[in-house]
């Protein structure tokens, strides 16, 4: 297959594109993204293959096409799975999911930081019997983490802004929607924010 289209429109501007930039937004059968953070995207090859195997419905397309000697297909920009994939009710307890639950913000000073500048803190220190669990771990910046040390919150005056708790998959999806990737194709927007409230004017 080779590239037929040469240009697409991005944010009102005509820009050169390549096949590598033509990712497809993947929706579940209920037309909600499989994941918001990271955003559920497939490379064009996987999207085209799934379409040929009739595993997905093509919802929207790029103004770019690939073709072989026998056929031509416009690259999908949004696809929806035909079979619903149930989402896990309980997200995995990982460092990254703790950061996402807390919106990448230190729960002591409220500052937002890049992932590499964050750590996690045991509200009740392990030396005091605290466990490494959803309800005892919060996101912290390095400065606050060092300041708190192995002390209890009431001993150092550092209290979490929000009580730690186990999030649902829905909670993490909502959190992920606050951090869209740098590139959002116009055809994706309705499906990323379609269930958000409209502003009254």
Secondary structure, 3 states (H helix, E strand, C coil): CEECCCEEEECCEEEECCHHHCCEEEECCCCCECCECCECEECHHHHHHHHHCCCEEEEEEEEEEEECCCCEEEEEEEEEECCCCCCCCECCCCHHHHHHHCCCECCCCCCECCHHHEEEEECCCHHHCCCCCCCCEEEEEHHHHHHHCCCCHHHHCCCCCCCCCCCEHHHHHHHHCCCCCCCCCHHHHHHHHCCCCCCCC
